[in-house]
């Protein structure tokens, strides 16, 4: 039996900030087995001095409590290491620990998140509201006050845990408190006045979302963006400098031409060169001068070559470089932080008698707090995986691998290969046949061919339809034929591989859902259910399966999936910027553009809406751009996306400017620069991730399949029995029965 | 005296292809000093067998000739190593060597280049010609025939040098020959018919330019582009695939909306999504469906997110990665090639008696052929720099540094610090004072302040002018004041530093030329010379000097200058693609667009030209886009640049398409993809170069100034006298007098 069952006295640590803890060994060896009294231990905590000077009569129980305390504190340290929380926020006393535990569980996190979302979503209902969601001022102001009170409660919990000193020193929390204060006053003002005033501060509501535990990735992104700013701003200044020089040149060169509206004043010249930087008004901005003198194109070609093709790429290079550098430094500091956390936890788990390592008992105690969902078998396997020296204790060096090992998923190595192994002989043979069939290359390539034929079919079919109502007719037979083939394939695969194995592959899951959608579409067609018609058009997605054929595509798509969480967090970061700008936009520009609003401006055509009669037909001439407005938050988001795409953004800018002042341009220009920063960082991130991935695959070209880390650990029956013994002493009934089941299985399969 | 003067017999090598030469030592030790008989040695060449079996009576002269031959051949090897020419093109016999020498000098290269340029420039004069440069068919066809005959002559020289076998095996030369043949026939056909036919093959004329010796960088770029293609095409297919899927989806979703012209057929749907990929028709393409159902924006947002923000960046990542990889491999193979060349040369320069190294005499002989412009002192210094072991011979290991050392520029370490050191005391003190002044920080920052004030002045002044004629007035006094300050600065700097030192700095050169231009502008203003007015507007360029202030800008601008040759070669590569597309465009689309040409198309407004009378004023309504045509090669280049910038390119495409067939779109789409490849590679190159440079500077942060390699070599008087002795024996009068001058100087300054 490999598990050490000795019970020792913990080397209790004084809790201090920097991590330079000095150990204060206790003298009482407590070797008795004690019953496990789970629960209720939260009220006695590891106060820095109490156990060392603990009263003698409660020695036994105190030692046990001390151990529970140590487990918990070690788990907290490890969590802090994982989440990159600084150790100066570590709870310092009983009250703080209670508050810490209260504020660190998914229920609390969810409350945080939902309050933040509620506050953000309020802008859907506040004036200018989305028509369908408009709420009375009283209603939304009350909702806001309620949400703010919840935030106050959250902050007070945080203060209890951090203590006033640390609370004030923690910048993010302080900013949040200030914003909260302002929001509170404003909400009350709104309630009292019963009318909304200009509330640009609503843009600051994002901070509640950013501060959420679940939005750690967004915080990291924001930090990275702010860190990349200094070099970015330097190059931006270079860009703007050249812009000013060219604006002066352009003004001198082209303003004598009275038919050129782009350079008639220095301001126009500057604005148009800024727009030209985004290429949005090219070649129009060149045309009047080009018509007069063909050589004037040189000015624009030189400007674009320098600004767009050189300095903008330089910007990307600088950001890419800074990004890389920050990533490297972040990785190092994160690693160091984790190591420190592990050191803290290690010191809490060793005993005076055996200071060289952690025994399984204490390791198990730690895991009970660190990962409550883990079962006994997995805990033991994790211990064995850490314990590479095969001694009863895990040394500090081995313990450094904690975070890697804890992330591993343990899977029983089955003797049975297929789900149908236990079935009677005939059924087994049939299923075995299906299994061989669906795993064969012939089957796979047949399916690829079918998908390709289907793709061509859809293309030709669609090409034949020249507009009109496609859905009024009957279900086309080709649809039924292909769907049947896919259905049969799905059935064969499910039976041949077993549902669990089938759905464990991402590609199969994709096939499954697309086929399901296609089937739902068929239903919709067959029963004429109008609102679900859109499902029918998802059919071409089947073609995506063809990309399994080539390795590079598999790589790209796999990388896509791997990058997805990070991309999502970057997207969320962008959305947060959008939210701020949307609020500001709504406060200033709500309702300023409408059909035919801008007839005096240069972009009048785009805002035109004329309903005139030609012969006996009514012809509507629409510019449509009045739809790109800031009338509510959803419209604002679409408008901001259009501004992000950059093309023709100056039409939106000029439309709004013509209805307000020319200072409005600042809003649009700042938005452009901000999205440029974020987009450049997204590009730098994609570049970095893919280049890394491609280098990685190039290095591992020999090993075609990359299955991640494979770690095999065998457990003998004796070990399991030993673990059962351990649990019996601590009377954890559920775990014991589970382990006994494993012993039974072991007996059965040998 | 360190120079070894012994004269040995060369270890003559048999010339063979692979470089696995076997040495065939000669037996006759030829230790006599022989007079240098330069010239006329080209006719006797190092035929593989002759010196080994040479006739005895001509022993002496033969050995000398052998040495000359060996020097020349070694020089050729080293040239081949430098130019990355393959060794199988190495000249193999006397005739080949003569042809090689004929074809490898700047005169021949210039002939090559000018013939190629003449052929390319012919397209300015051929129909459709630039109006001012139009030539008769007879004239330009004759010119073309003449140029082609010159190319034939060049090719025949090449064939003589390479031999027929190698000539056929050399791909680029074969392609050139085929193109030449086709061009010849076509030129004759044009001459006979006296009319131009559709000559798309003119696009192939670029190959004559690409094949020029001076365009090696362009060839390398092209190779790199073609090598980056396979991964690029893979991702491009992914891009097009998603485009097709979205086109089908879009067609199904939006074609029921009859007011939506963008998705009414599958072809339109595809074309518009292709254009949307370039963002060129966004948000217009979305507007009709967005007006009908706000949720349809999801389709466009998803499409752009996947295609534009993900796959396009992926494309950049893949190209960047491939680019990096190719650069690394290229660097390695180039290094190996150079090493092989050095080995070949080394074997030709060692003697039978001393096979371990090259003596100065033979090294000097090599340099006479390799770098005829080098003076005796530099040759000796190069030898000393190579010869790190301070033995009389340069070993192979030391010889490996040949290319690095030969690139060094030797500068005498003067005892005199300033140019005015020799002047009388009073003058010296004055100049010394000026020198201290111009080098002082106060002076520099005063000048920066003046430049900044000047910049603000120009800005304010320009802002005050609201359009109109600026040049009719008198010279503004501010202009004179600032120009005087700059003039005084220039004068002080020139006198304080000496003209040579002043102009050796790039920044000073820049200051000088800007001040000169400003002065010329003043002249133009003062004497009312209309055509030179444009110089006046170059004044703001002075502001560029402010960028010396910050280190990052200095770095960026320095890197810009360093990258300039490479950027220029990339630009030239782009121009070559432009040329091909311009020729094709002119052949198919010359004259198809004109004012009001496209009234039936969707882009009619942009091509409109209406001259109507409102009240008593004539108002011209111009769309100007008819100016973006393919009517001659210059117009085509501007149009292609506009297509490269991408914004509103679909207006040009639709205009041309409405006047021709819808297959014309292929031309524009292919052009977009080609420029995308080239542009992506340019971006990848800039990224790579800057990231490298920034990493480099980050590593060398401590050493603020980067002066390149500094290598000090002292020559003693004895050494110079030794070298003079050597030259005396070979009676090179010019070199001896030069060296004697150095000895005199040495005597003077000690």
Interface residues (C-beta under 8 A of the other chain):
Chain A: X231 X234 X235 X238 X241 X244 X245 X248 X249 X251 X252 X253 X255 X256 X258 X259 X264 X265 X266 X267 X279 X280 X281 X282 X283 X284 X287 X288 X290 X291 X294 X297 X301 X304 X308 X309 X310 X313 X314 X316 X317 X318 X320 X321 X324 X325 X458 X459 X462 X463 X465 X466 X467 X468 X469 X470 X534 X536 X537 X538 X540 X541 X543 X544 X547 X550 X552 X553 X556 X560 X605 X620 X622 X624 X625 X627 X628 X634 X635 X638 X641 X642 X645 X646 X647 X648 X679 X682 X683 X686 X687 X690 X691 X694 X695 X698
Chain B: X231 X234 X235 X238 X241 X244 X245 X248 X249 X251 X252 X253 X255 X256 X258 X259 X264 X265 X266 X267 X279 X280 X281 X282 X283 X284 X287 X288 X290 X291 X294 X297 X301 X304 X308 X309 X310 X313 X314 X316 X317 X318 X320 X321 X324 X325 X458 X459 X462 X463 X465 X466 X467 X468 X469 X470 X534 X536 X537 X538 X540 X541 X543 X544 X547 X550 X552 X553 X556 X560 X605 X620 X622 X624 X625 X627 X628 X634 X635 X638 X641 X642 X645 X646 X647 X648 X679 X682 X683 X686 X687 X690 X691 X694 X695 X698
